[in-house]
Amino acid sequence: MIYFDHNATSPLHPAAKQAWLEASEKFIGNPSSPHRVGSRADAALADARQKLAACLGCDPLDIVWTSGATESNNMALHHFVRTLPPDAEAWISSVEHPCVLEAARHYFPRRHRLIPVTHRGVVDVARLRVECGKRRPGVVAVLAANNETGVLQPWREVLALCRMQGIPFFCDATQWIGKLPANGLGECDFVSGSAHKFGGPKGTGFLKCPAKGRVEPMLHGGQQQEGRRAGTENVPGVLAMVAALEVREAELRSAKLENGPWRMERARSDFEARMLADLAGSEIVGRGTARLWNTVSALMPEADCQQRWVVKLDKIGFAVSTGSACASGREEPSHVLAAMGYSPAEAGRVLRFSSGWETTEAEWRALNEALLKVCRGLSR
């Protein structure tokens, strides 16, 4: 099976696996226990905090370990609903991940607004600036990179705007981290990430919080992590996550084109060009704007529905997606594509192909051939 669904989850990296196994044997104690075995586990977590903070560009004490991005994003919005004035609004981009959208609807049921995007899927910063001048939101949330389209968002510009007006800024960086340099994200007030998106283990993530001021915990119990998140920390999971991230950050720093994301971006571009030439009526969603080097969101020809494409590609050995894995199984069209102006019928023809660091150019070419084969079969 050739795997093109890395935005849903990536395979465990060997470095993460090794770190997990070593930590499981070496750090058996509870980090909160007063004995030396517990202290060694706590010291390992402190070291991991230092490494992650160095990647993000923040203080180690800003880091809270969580079970993944869904918990992190809920924790951030839970914090804001508990600390903002009762009439304060949460403004979130209309292309956020479902776990941010649903959390906003839950915590701010009548006090959330959607920030519009262009047809290419980019947050309209100029319009946001005008709206902020009319009415000050309690918090602004804009993700770093969209999970369905790969479109990069102007989070740095939004952060600067929020800084000027004293508005807290929350950034879901789950798809960005491990694919693009993480440095600078630590300047955001809240940043979420998830290990399994870049080769770490599932069930492990983090939330970067402000160092100063209390963070309202979503989980109650013990006083772990300075009282910000109750529960015994997953030491092997955290160490494995940081090990995977260090590998990805080293790959991003590589000056050699054959080892950096530039090679994969060229392979993706070649795939798109061949697909557009081979499949009449196909379209690249978000084409012409900056996107993740690994992601292609493609509007397929009007041969059949997206589910049949997925099933037929699966039968010939290719794993692809229709969009967000967290929204799979729903009958309604993608909210991301709707925000970009695509009709429900068009959204029903979109497939997502997301590669990984180890995906080869030959695998991209094989996907081209598979799409052409399936298209011919569906046309008949």
One Martini backbone bead per residue (centre of mass of N, CA, C, O) as a GRO file, in nm:
protein
  380
    1MET     BB    1   0.094   0.038   0.025
    2ILE     BB    2   0.041   0.371  -0.069
    3TYR     BB    3   0.091   0.661   0.130
    4PHE     BB    4  -0.160   0.955   0.125
    5ASP     BB    5  -0.221   1.032   0.476
    6HIS     BB    6  -0.039   1.232   0.669
    7ASN     BB    7  -0.253   1.443   0.782
    8ALA     BB    8  -0.379   1.229   0.967
    9THR     BB    9  -0.115   1.029   0.973
   10SER     BB   10   0.200   0.915   1.083
   11PRO     BB   11   0.444   0.723   1.099
   12LEU     BB   12   0.659   0.590   1.304
   13HIS     BB   13   0.954   0.689   1.395
   14PRO     BB   14   1.243   0.542   1.479
   15ALA     BB   15   1.327   0.755   1.692
   16ALA     BB   16   1.061   0.735   1.853
   17LYS     BB   17   1.067   0.437   1.916
   18GLN     BB   18   1.335   0.437   2.071
   19ALA     BB   19   1.255   0.646   2.284
   20TRP     BB   20   1.015   0.488   2.399
   21LEU     BB   21   1.163   0.232   2.487
   22GLU     BB   22   1.373   0.365   2.673
   23ALA     BB   23   1.169   0.514   2.860
   24SER     BB   24   1.008   0.261   2.954
   25GLU     BB   25   1.272   0.147   3.107
   26LYS     BB   26   1.400   0.409   3.257
   27PHE     BB   27   1.104   0.570   3.316
   28ILE     BB   28   0.893   0.433   3.559
   29GLY     BB   29   0.812   0.675   3.706
   30ASN     BB   30   0.649   0.916   3.869
   31PRO     BB   31   0.702   1.255   3.835
   32SER     BB   32   0.554   1.313   4.133
   33SER     BB   33   0.747   1.156   4.282
   34PRO     BB   34   0.992   1.178   4.552
   35HIS     BB   35   1.173   0.987   4.431
   36ARG     BB   36   1.429   0.907   4.217
   37VAL     BB   37   1.256   0.779   3.996
   38GLY     BB   38   1.070   1.026   3.966
   39SER     BB   39   1.291   1.242   3.918
   40ARG     BB   40   1.392   1.128   3.650
   41ALA     BB   41   1.129   1.170   3.495
   42ASP     BB   42   1.111   1.477   3.545
   43ALA     BB   43   1.382   1.546   3.407
   44ALA     BB   44   1.300   1.445   3.126
   45LEU     BB   45   1.071   1.652   3.089
   46ALA     BB   46   1.245   1.905   3.119
   47ASP     BB   47   1.422   1.845   2.873
   48ALA     BB   48   1.188   1.841   2.667
   49ARG     BB   49   1.104   2.134   2.713
   50GLN     BB   50   1.364   2.263   2.617
   51LYS     BB   51   1.352   2.153   2.324
   52LEU     BB   52   1.073   2.262   2.238
   53ALA     BB   53   1.124   2.560   2.308
   54ALA     BB   54   1.356   2.594   2.102
   55CYS     BB   55   1.176   2.546   1.852
   56LEU     BB   56   0.954   2.778   1.920
   57GLY     BB   57   1.046   3.023   2.106
   58CYS     BB   58   1.034   2.963   2.431
   59ASP     BB   59   0.943   2.881   2.738
   60PRO     BB   60   0.938   2.589   2.911
   61LEU     BB   61   0.688   2.678   3.103
   62ASP     BB   62   0.476   2.692   2.856
   63ILE     BB   63   0.453   2.384   2.865
   64VAL     BB   64   0.188   2.147   2.786
   65TRP     BB   65   0.093   1.831   2.828
   66THR     BB   66  -0.089   1.615   2.606
   67SER     BB   67  -0.304   1.408   2.393
   68GLY     BB   68  -0.343   1.653   2.188
   69ALA     BB   69  -0.497   1.880   1.985
   70THR     BB   70  -0.784   1.854   2.090
   71GLU     BB   71  -0.719   1.917   2.382
   72SER     BB   72  -0.564   2.180   2.342
   73ASN     BB   73  -0.795   2.341   2.204
   74ASN     BB   74  -0.997   2.310   2.433
   75MET     BB   75  -0.823   2.437   2.654
   76ALA     BB   76  -0.801   2.718   2.534
   77LEU     BB   77  -1.112   2.783   2.518
   78HIS     BB   78  -1.166   2.729   2.813
   79HIS     BB   79  -0.990   2.954   2.920
   80PHE     BB   80  -1.140   3.192   2.781
   81VAL     BB   81  -1.429   3.146   2.902
   82ARG     BB   82  -1.309   3.187   3.206
   83THR     BB   83  -1.151   3.489   3.152
   84LEU     BB   84  -1.345   3.637   2.996
   85PRO     BB   85  -1.577   3.827   2.933
   86PRO     BB   86  -1.921   3.757   2.890
   87ASP     BB   87  -1.911   3.938   2.596
   88ALA     BB   88  -1.692   3.795   2.462
   89GLU     BB   89  -1.533   3.713   2.157
   90ALA     BB   90  -1.474   3.452   1.920
   91TRP     BB   91  -1.233   3.453   1.661
   92ILE     BB   92  -1.249   3.239   1.376
   93SER     BB   93  -1.162   3.065   1.131
   94SER     BB   94  -1.336   2.907   0.859
   95VAL     BB   95  -1.070   2.678   0.843
   96GLU     BB   96  -1.079   2.514   1.078
   97HIS     BB   97  -1.064   2.270   1.272
   98PRO     BB   98  -1.311   2.089   1.416
   99CYS     BB   99  -1.195   2.117   1.717
  100VAL     BB  100  -1.233   2.429   1.708
  101LEU     BB  101  -1.520   2.474   1.613
  102GLU     BB  102  -1.664   2.298   1.829
  103ALA     BB  103  -1.545   2.442   2.074
  104ALA     BB  104  -1.665   2.721   2.008
  105ARG     BB  105  -1.963   2.628   2.011
  106HIS     BB  106  -1.952   2.537   2.309
  107TYR     BB  107  -1.815   2.793   2.463
  108PHE     BB  108  -1.938   3.004   2.213
  109PRO     BB  109  -2.244   2.982   2.099
  110ARG     BB  110  -2.303   3.329   2.082
  111ARG     BB  111  -1.962   3.423   2.063
  112HIS     BB  112  -1.896   3.354   1.751
  113ARG     BB  113  -1.671   3.420   1.474
  114LEU     BB  114  -1.608   3.419   1.128
  115ILE     BB  115  -1.328   3.425   0.934
  116PRO     BB  116  -1.267   3.505   0.631
  117VAL     BB  117  -1.191   3.384   0.301
  118THR     BB  118  -1.062   3.320   0.022
  119HIS     BB  119  -1.069   3.124  -0.259
  120ARG     BB  120  -0.771   3.018  -0.160
  121GLY     BB  121  -0.786   3.006   0.175
  122VAL     BB  122  -0.723   3.299   0.293
  123VAL     BB  123  -0.697   3.510   0.527
  124ASP     BB  124  -0.847   3.828   0.571
  125VAL     BB  125  -0.662   4.074   0.704
  126ALA     BB  126  -0.789   4.340   0.618
  127ARG     BB  127  -1.070   4.275   0.728
  128LEU     BB  128  -0.983   4.216   1.018
  129ARG     BB  129  -0.876   4.500   1.078
  130VAL     BB  130  -1.144   4.646   1.042
  131GLU     BB  131  -1.310   4.483   1.254
  132CYS     BB  132  -1.125   4.547   1.499
  133GLY     BB  133  -1.192   4.859   1.482
  134LYS     BB  134  -1.500   4.814   1.567
  135ARG     BB  135  -1.441   4.526   1.728
  136ARG     BB  136  -1.324   4.369   2.010
  137PRO     BB  137  -1.193   4.078   2.065
  138GLY     BB  138  -1.102   3.829   2.291
  139VAL     BB  139  -1.022   3.626   2.047
  140VAL     BB  140  -0.783   3.486   1.812
  141ALA     BB  141  -0.816   3.220   1.556
  142VAL     BB  142  -0.534   3.085   1.364
  143LEU     BB  143  -0.410   2.877   1.162
  144ALA     BB  144  -0.119   2.782   0.994
  145ALA     BB  145  -0.236   2.509   0.850
  146ASN     BB  146  -0.426   2.338   0.640
  147ASN     BB  147  -0.545   2.006   0.638
  148GLU     BB  148  -0.685   1.995   0.345
  149THR     BB  149  -0.508   2.213   0.152
  150GLY     BB  150  -0.227   2.347   0.281
  151VAL     BB  151  -0.278   2.631   0.345
  152LEU     BB  152  -0.119   2.914   0.429
  153GLN     BB  153  -0.120   3.125   0.701
  154PRO     BB  154  -0.108   3.467   0.834
  155TRP     BB  155  -0.004   3.447   1.145
  156ARG     BB  156   0.198   3.678   1.172
  157GLU     BB  157   0.002   3.908   1.100
  158VAL     BB  158  -0.209   3.844   1.314
  159LEU     BB  159  -0.022   3.871   1.554
  160ALA     BB  160   0.052   4.170   1.507
  161LEU     BB  161  -0.235   4.275   1.530
  162CYS     BB  162  -0.289   4.172   1.818
  163ARG     BB  163  -0.059   4.318   1.957
  164MET     BB  164  -0.152   4.611   1.892
  165GLN     BB  165  -0.457   4.542   2.038
  166GLY     BB  166  -0.450   4.329   2.279
  167ILE     BB  167  -0.494   4.034   2.151
  168PRO     BB  168  -0.539   3.722   2.180
  169PHE     BB  169  -0.344   3.443   2.036
  170PHE     BB  170  -0.445   3.147   1.847
  171CYS     BB  171  -0.252   2.850   1.731
  172ASP     BB  172  -0.292   2.593   1.505
  173ALA     BB  173   0.013   2.385   1.435
  174THR     BB  174  -0.020   2.083   1.346
  175GLN     BB  175   0.066   2.097   1.028
  176TRP     BB  176   0.334   2.258   1.050
  177ILE     BB  177   0.467   2.083   1.237
  178GLY     BB  178   0.734   1.904   1.071
  179LYS     BB  179   0.730   2.083   0.783
  180LEU     BB  180   0.803   2.349   0.932
  181PRO     BB  181   0.937   2.584   1.100
  182ALA     BB  182   0.879   2.656   1.452
  183ASN     BB  183   1.002   2.915   1.469
  184GLY     BB  184   0.788   3.172   1.633
  185LEU     BB  185   0.535   3.035   1.761
  186GLY     BB  186   0.604   3.122   2.064
  187GLU     BB  187   0.469   3.416   2.035
  188CYS     BB  188   0.222   3.299   2.086
  189ASP     BB  189   0.001   3.245   2.328
  190PHE     BB  190  -0.124   2.995   2.166
  191VAL     BB  191  -0.010   2.649   2.099
  192SER     BB  192  -0.064   2.365   1.891
  193GLY     BB  193   0.018   2.001   1.905
  194SER     BB  194   0.098   1.681   1.724
  195ALA     BB  195   0.286   1.399   1.699
  196HIS     BB  196   0.146   1.216   1.459
  197LYS     BB  197   0.216   1.434   1.221
  198PHE     BB  198   0.566   1.375   1.256
  199GLY     BB  199   0.629   1.068   1.398
  200GLY     BB  200   0.483   1.032   1.644
  201PRO     BB  201   0.277   0.948   1.886
  202LYS     BB  202  -0.015   0.873   1.978
  203GLY     BB  203  -0.152   1.067   2.240
  204THR     BB  204   0.042   1.329   2.179
  205GLY     BB  205   0.100   1.665   2.313
  206PHE     BB  206   0.056   2.034   2.304
  207LEU     BB  207   0.061   2.351   2.499
  208LYS     BB  208   0.118   2.680   2.450
  209CYS     BB  209   0.161   2.912   2.709
  210PRO     BB  210   0.158   3.152   2.917
  211ALA     BB  211   0.380   3.222   3.168
  212LYS     BB  212   0.188   3.442   3.259
  213GLY     BB  213  -0.044   3.343   3.437
  214ARG     BB  214  -0.330   3.175   3.460
  215VAL     BB  215  -0.441   2.849   3.370
  216GLU     BB  216  -0.728   2.699   3.289
  217PRO     BB  217  -0.832   2.401   3.368
  218MET     BB  218  -0.995   2.115   3.232
  219LEU     BB  219  -0.852   1.926   3.425
  220HIS     BB  220  -0.918   1.754   3.731
  221GLY     BB  221  -0.690   1.712   4.027
  222GLY     BB  222  -0.399   1.730   4.020
  223GLN     BB  223  -0.077   1.935   4.020
  224GLN     BB  224   0.016   1.909   3.751
  225GLN     BB  225   0.171   2.137   3.568
  226GLU     BB  226   0.104   2.379   3.763
  227GLY     BB  227  -0.220   2.315   3.745
  228ARG     BB  228  -0.300   2.285   3.420
  229ARG     BB  229  -0.272   1.947   3.413
  230ALA     BB  230  -0.412   1.673   3.495
  231GLY     BB  231  -0.207   1.406   3.532
  232THR     BB  232  -0.007   1.169   3.423
  233GLU     BB  233   0.262   1.171   3.247
  234ASN     BB  234   0.384   1.085   2.916
  235VAL     BB  235   0.697   1.014   2.888
  236PRO     BB  236   0.743   0.840   2.631
  237GLY     BB  237   0.572   1.020   2.443
  238VAL     BB  238   0.729   1.284   2.475
  239LEU     BB  239   1.011   1.179   2.390
  240ALA     BB  240   0.918   1.083   2.112
  241MET     BB  241   0.819   1.351   2.002
  242VAL     BB  242   1.087   1.509   2.028
  243ALA     BB  243   1.255   1.320   1.851
  244ALA     BB  244   1.095   1.365   1.590
  245LEU     BB  245   1.126   1.675   1.577
  246GLU     BB  246   1.435   1.686   1.561
  247VAL     BB  247   1.450   1.548   1.288
  248ARG     BB  248   1.277   1.751   1.126
  249GLU     BB  249   1.445   2.005   1.193
  250ALA     BB  250   1.705   1.898   1.063
  251GLU     BB  251   1.586   1.869   0.778
  252LEU     BB  252   1.514   2.174   0.749
  253ARG     BB  253   1.823   2.270   0.787
  254SER     BB  254   1.907   2.155   0.539
  255ALA     BB  255   2.109   2.245   0.250
  256LYS     BB  256   2.008   2.001   0.098
  257LEU     BB  257   1.784   1.939  -0.144
  258GLU     BB  258   1.756   1.621  -0.107
  259ASN     BB  259   1.672   1.674   0.223
  260GLY     BB  260   1.450   1.866   0.168
  261PRO     BB  261   1.134   2.006   0.086
  262TRP     BB  262   1.197   2.083  -0.210
  263ARG     BB  263   1.177   1.805  -0.339
  264MET     BB  264   0.878   1.754  -0.259
  265GLU     BB  265   0.765   2.003  -0.405
  266ARG     BB  266   0.845   1.916  -0.686
  267ALA     BB  267   0.687   1.651  -0.688
  268ARG     BB  268   0.412   1.783  -0.648
  269SER     BB  269   0.416   1.967  -0.899
  270ASP     BB  270   0.443   1.740  -1.105
  271PHE     BB  271   0.182   1.599  -1.031
  272GLU     BB  272  -0.011   1.833  -1.095
  273ALA     BB  273   0.061   1.868  -1.393
  274ARG     BB  274  -0.019   1.580  -1.482
  275MET     BB  275  -0.310   1.580  -1.381
  276LEU     BB  276  -0.415   1.824  -1.549
  277ALA     BB  277  -0.339   1.686  -1.824
  278ASP     BB  278  -0.498   1.404  -1.786
  279LEU     BB  279  -0.751   1.548  -1.620
  280ALA     BB  280  -1.027   1.659  -1.721
  281GLY     BB  281  -1.155   1.894  -1.481
  282SER     BB  282  -0.934   1.949  -1.300
  283GLU     BB  283  -0.827   2.079  -0.966
  284ILE     BB  284  -0.647   2.305  -0.757
  285VAL     BB  285  -0.666   2.375  -0.437
  286GLY     BB  286  -0.500   2.677  -0.385
  287ARG     BB  287  -0.380   2.770  -0.630
  288GLY     BB  288  -0.120   3.023  -0.603
  289THR     BB  289  -0.051   2.948  -0.309
  290ALA     BB  290   0.071   2.885  -0.016
  291ARG     BB  291   0.188   2.551   0.065
  292LEU     BB  292   0.227   2.257   0.154
  293TRP     BB  293   0.456   2.027   0.023
  294ASN     BB  294   0.244   1.761   0.078
  295THR     BB  295  -0.026   1.904  -0.045
  296VAL     BB  296  -0.332   1.784  -0.219
  297SER     BB  297  -0.619   1.949  -0.344
  298ALA     BB  298  -0.862   1.778  -0.553
  299LEU     BB  299  -1.058   1.835  -0.829
  300MET     BB  300  -1.242   1.614  -0.982
  301PRO     BB  301  -1.384   1.472  -1.213
  302GLU     BB  302  -1.722   1.406  -1.336
  303ALA     BB  303  -1.740   1.075  -1.277
  304ASP     BB  304  -1.755   1.079  -0.953
  305CYS     BB  305  -1.741   1.019  -0.641
  306GLN     BB  306  -1.506   1.026  -0.391
  307GLN     BB  307  -1.554   0.743  -0.266
  308ARG     BB  308  -1.488   0.583  -0.525
  309TRP     BB  309  -1.202   0.675  -0.548
  310VAL     BB  310  -1.101   0.564  -0.279
  311VAL     BB  311  -1.176   0.267  -0.325
  312LYS     BB  312  -1.019   0.221  -0.596
  313LEU     BB  313  -0.742   0.304  -0.488
  314ASP     BB  314  -0.729   0.095  -0.264
  315LYS     BB  315  -0.740  -0.161  -0.454
  316ILE     BB  316  -0.449  -0.051  -0.598
  317GLY     BB  317  -0.265   0.078  -0.342
  318PHE     BB  318  -0.412   0.360  -0.228
  319ALA     BB  319  -0.394   0.609   0.030
  320VAL     BB  320  -0.663   0.830   0.070
  321SER     BB  321  -0.853   1.141   0.091
  322THR     BB  322  -1.136   1.380   0.161
  323GLY     BB  323  -0.989   1.503   0.427
  324SER     BB  324  -1.078   1.519   0.729
  325ALA     BB  325  -1.059   1.266   0.957
  326CYS     BB  326  -1.257   1.401   1.178
  327ALA     BB  327  -1.498   1.427   0.932
  328SER     BB  328  -1.559   1.154   0.873
  329GLY     BB  329  -1.890   1.039   0.772
  330ARG     BB  330  -2.005   1.285   0.664
  331GLU     BB  331  -2.247   1.441   0.455
  332GLU     BB  332  -2.141   1.703   0.464
  333PRO     BB  333  -1.961   1.935   0.344
  334SER     BB  334  -1.689   2.106   0.348
  335HIS     BB  335  -1.617   2.393   0.527
  336VAL     BB  336  -1.369   2.483   0.373
  337LEU     BB  337  -1.488   2.486   0.082
  338ALA     BB  338  -1.724   2.671   0.150
  339ALA     BB  339  -1.545   2.917   0.237
  340MET     BB  340  -1.414   2.920  -0.070
  341GLY     BB  341  -1.686   2.871  -0.271
  342TYR     BB  342  -1.777   2.586  -0.287
  343SER     BB  343  -1.980   2.362  -0.383
  344PRO     BB  344  -2.118   2.071  -0.290
  345ALA     BB  345  -2.051   1.926  -0.558
  346GLU     BB  346  -1.750   1.999  -0.560
  347ALA     BB  347  -1.675   1.891  -0.278
  348GLY     BB  348  -1.759   1.587  -0.373
  349ARG     BB  349  -1.468   1.587  -0.565
  350VAL     BB  350  -1.260   1.589  -0.330
  351LEU     BB  351  -0.915   1.524  -0.284
  352ARG     BB  352  -0.649   1.400  -0.064
  353PHE     BB  353  -0.290   1.445  -0.086
  354SER     BB  354  -0.047   1.318   0.161
  355SER     BB  355   0.272   1.334   0.233
  356GLY     BB  356   0.604   1.245   0.320
  357TRP     BB  357   0.936   1.242   0.374
  358GLU     BB  358   0.954   0.936   0.233
  359THR     BB  359   0.837   1.016  -0.019
  360THR     BB  360   0.848   0.950  -0.356
  361GLU     BB  361   0.854   1.023  -0.686
  362ALA     BB  362   0.751   0.745  -0.776
  363GLU     BB  363   0.487   0.760  -0.607
  364TRP     BB  364   0.368   1.003  -0.750
  365ARG     BB  365   0.365   0.872  -1.032
  366ALA     BB  366   0.185   0.634  -0.951
  367LEU     BB  367  -0.058   0.811  -0.882
  368ASN     BB  368  -0.107   0.920  -1.162
  369GLU     BB  369  -0.167   0.643  -1.291
  370ALA     BB  370  -0.403   0.566  -1.103
  371LEU     BB  371  -0.594   0.800  -1.174
  372LEU     BB  372  -0.618   0.735  -1.475
  373LYS     BB  373  -0.732   0.451  -1.438
  374VAL     BB  374  -0.984   0.525  -1.273
  375CYS     BB  375  -1.106   0.730  -1.468
  376ARG     BB  376  -1.155   0.530  -1.698
  377GLY     BB  377  -1.341   0.342  -1.536
  378LEU     BB  378  -1.560   0.555  -1.460
  379SER     BB  379  -1.633   0.643  -1.749
  380ARG     BB  380  -1.735   0.349  -1.828
   0.00000   0.00000   0.00000
